Amino acid sequence: MIRTNARDLGLKLQWRYAFVPQGSTHRTTHGTVFLDVGGALEPGVIDQHQGGSGASSTCELVERHQEFVYGHLLTDWLRRRDDGQDLAGRVFSPALVTHHYPDFDALTSIYLVQQLIEEGCLPPETRALVEYATEVDQGRYRLADHNRTIAPIRLRAVHLAYLIMQHDHEHNHAACLDAGLRLLDQFIRAVRAERELAKEPRAGSGRDLHPEGRGAMNWCDDPQWQGIVKKIEEDQETWTKIDLPGHEAVTVALPVHSATADTLQVPALILHRASKSNLNKYWARAAGYAYLICPYDKASATPDAPATEGAFPRVILSLDPTWSDPTTGERPTLQGLGYALEQAEAAFRKANGGDQRNKTPRFDDGFCDNDDPWYDGRGHEYTIIDAPREGGRLPYDQITQIAQSPFWQTPVKKALVVVIDLPGREPLELEKLDPSADGRAAGELAQLCGACRQRWKKVSLADAPIGFNAVEERWSLSDGNSLEVRSVRLSQREGVEATLEGITEWARQRRASGAQDTRVYARFEVGKSFAPSHQVDTTVANLFRTGPPDSTPVIAGSQRIWLDGQTVVANLSPSVAGHADAVGTPDEHVLIYSLLIDKVIDSFSQRIADCIDVSRGRVRAATVVQRDFLSFQGQYQRDRIRREPVEQLLFSHVAAHLRLGERLTDLEAQVDRLSELQQAEQGKQLERFLAFMSFVGVAEVVLAVADDTASVPGWKWIGLALVFGLGGVLYVWLGRPPTDRTTPE
């Protein structure tokens, strides 16, 4: 759509440029458009670094939100025209503001804004230009193919020429921008002319603007750009002779970009000299290094900022977004690294003279407490991390150490984990427990919090995860240790850092040692982390080995308590800290007791099922089950009454999680039904007895008649046959299940 442009209004257009620090925040200002800075998306402020925009570059936002430019700059002039004012010759001096050292995305955004105001519409190649600039801004443009062979033609990309300009004009941003705009306009016009001459459609994708595209290398033939072409060719020698000496090639574990808690082994290159190459990341990636840690001797906003001892003013850590694991196809991410470096930066400054950065946070999500933090890559799919624009203070060796550490892991506070190994996976029968003096196994079970403590062993373990103490206790539930319960308590050491991943790995190794029925009780407070959002949930699922955990959200700074992967108590705030301490500092005996009750309930259900002979409709051994259940039920209720208040609180939550009360009610109903079936069975037996007695009376009559007719040949034997025949029929009929009987009419 072509709108009324500045020339149509008769305005004399004079563009003004201004440059501000990267990451600075701004709001709508009359006559001014902030591009690639500002931290917002609103009229006159277009910045993809603010996050949540759904765009990967600022020029993409300009394409999507043209009204934030056109309406913001020209609405007042259009109103004056409609009011009848003569605007011919009036000077219009809008300001375009971007960051120091404007990059190719900023350059492209400014070019599109000027086209929109001067022509009333964006150029027909806008979609192709936006795709190309986004590819460059996100670091996806490559010099080499998958065989690491650099194609010379790829060095003729127009954005590489502008990258050289940035370094040639590092102290004169306006001159750099002016030269870049002239180059970009010449480039677009040459591509358009060549495609029109060849009767091809206009450039419609970013690949059309690659050097291989028609007309995309014409700029190289212009004498004014010959010096830049030569510098591009010489840059590889700078990289090899100046940047690389003393480098370190390593393999670093990085988290996976997708929703897993796995890591990938990523080839990395660590430079130990301030880079002088303009195309350093391109050369590193062409050599097969996906992860580059690159220091510079000048800060981005203040080139003359002094460096502290052992530190570089600027360090950029970048990840090739096109790299993926050759086996799994998964991509790594640097999400969480920027936060880890910012935390270390703030701590170092406070310990060495104080942190003097402005205390207006650049981001409002708790990432930092100042306006000049490390940039965490949120606008670049977390593939680039950059130092504070005024210069970092953190020693370089500390930066490289953090960059190779598990920075993505979830910190935990006040963590306590109890791992309980129960005797086997099958239901636990009361008879298997060591009976007490009066032979009541249920009583011994209920006394697990007391009597069984006499048979326990307590030992400290050396293989505890980092930051924890581990103590193992064992209880023998029967003679000869044939049934044994083991529990391990992990207690976080005060003032020592620990991670959820460390707990999970320890639990994995413990399970691998052969534990059969392992239950995990965990309480911890999740510390602040800017790692991938799926990290906590996936790690918790791995800890409990139960599949995806429940959907109760995890809130940083609050406590959450799990049993077997399901929330027992969620997000306890500091206002109920006492409640958290009561529930979250468990007595292992209460936990073991609760879990054994769970297994005994399963055992009773199985025993009730075994009592019923479905095929014959009979009930067997019901009296024993009823007796055991009544004993168990009574002892269970008495034990609930005599627990300490803290134990009652813990037990109430665990019992609710295990649905003990509901399942005991169901079990009681099953026992009542079993009693009804047993009574029916007893009635059936009485029926058989009475029928038998009636049969005896009939038999006596028949035999008496047979005896009176004994003189008649055969009658005696006929009578005996009738007696036994009727007896057999009666036995078969009474022996059938009640549902199969039919009474003769």
JORA-V349536 format. One line per field, one symbol per residue. phi: phi as a letter, one per 20 degrees, with the letter a starting at -180 (. if undefined). psi: psi as a letter, one per 40 degrees, with the letter a starting at -180 (. if undefined). burial: 1 if it has 24 or more other C-alpha atoms within 12 Angstrom, else 0. A space follows every 10 residues. Layout:
phi=???
psi=???
burial=???
This chain:
phi=.edfdffgen feecfccbcc ffnfdbcgcg mccecmbomb cbgnccbfff mmemddbfff ffffdfffdf ffedgfffff ffenfeefnf eccfdddceg lgefffgfff gfffffffdn beffeggfff ffffgffeme fcedefemef egfffeffff ffffggffdf dcffffffff ffffffffff fffffffeld ffgccfffdf gfffnfdfff efgfdfffgf fffeffffff edffgnfcdc dcecfefeec deccedfccd edcffdfedg ffffffenee ccdcececff dcgeffeffm cdgccddccf feebffeemf debdfofgff ffffffffff ecooeefgee ffdednfbdb ecefeenfec lldbccfgfe oedfgfffff fffdeffefe fcclfbcddd defnefgeef fffffegene ffffffegfc ffffdcccbe deeffgncdc cdccceebfm lfccdcccdd dfffmdfbcf ffffffffff fffofedddc dccbdfffbd fgffffffff fffelcngff effedfncec cdclndfecd lfegfdffff ffeedfegff ffgfffggff ffffffffff fdeffdmcdc lfffffffff ffffffffff feffgfffff fffffffelf ffffffffff ffffffffff ffffffffff ffffffffff ffffffffdf ffgnffffff ffffffffff ffffefggfe ecegf
psi=hhihidddee ihhhiiiihi iieiiiihhh ehhhheidfi gihehhheee ieeeieiddd ddddgddedd dddedddddd ddeeiheheh hhgihhhaii fhaddddddd ddddddddee iiideddddd dddddddefe hidiaeefhh hddeeehddd ddddddddfd egdddddddd dddddddddd dddddddefi iiheiddeei deiheeeddd ehdeeddddd dddedddddd ddddheihhi hhhiiidigi eiiihhhihh ieihhehdfd ddddddeehd hhhhiiehid dgdehiiihe iidhhhhihh eehihdddei iiiehddddd dddddddddd efeiheihfh hdifeedifi egihheedef ffehhiiide hiehiddddd dddeigeeih iiifhhhhhh higieiihid deihiadeeh ddddddedec deeegihhhi iefiiheiih hhihhheiie fdhhhiihhh hhhhehiiid dddddddddd deeehcghih hhhihhihif ihdedddddd dddefeahii ehihhheiih hihfeihdhh fhidefdddd dddegihddd dddddddddd dddddddddd ehgddefihi fddddddddd dddddddddd deiidddddd dddddddefd dddddddddd dddddddddd dddddddddd dddddddddd ddddddddfd dhhddddddd dddddddddd ddddeiidee ihhh.
burial=0000111010 1010101111 1111110100 1111111111 1111111111 1010111111 1111111111 1111101100 0000001000 0101111111 1111111111 1111111111 1111111111 1111111111 1111000000 0001111111 1111111001 0011011111 1111111111 1101000000 0111011111 1011111111 0000100110 1110110010 0011001000 0111111001 1111111111 1111111111 1111111111 1111111111 1100001000 1111111111 1111000001 1111111111 1111110000 0000101000 0110001111 1111111111 1111111111 1111110011 0111011111 1111111111 1110001111 1111100001 1111111110 0100100000 0001111111 1111111100 0011111111 1100000111 1111111101 0000001111 1111111111 1111111111 1111100010 0001010111 1111111111 1100000011 1111111111 1111111111 1111101100 1100000111 0100110111 0110110011 0010001111 1111101101 1001001101 1001101100 1000000000 0000100000 0110010000 0000000011 0010001001 0001000000 00000
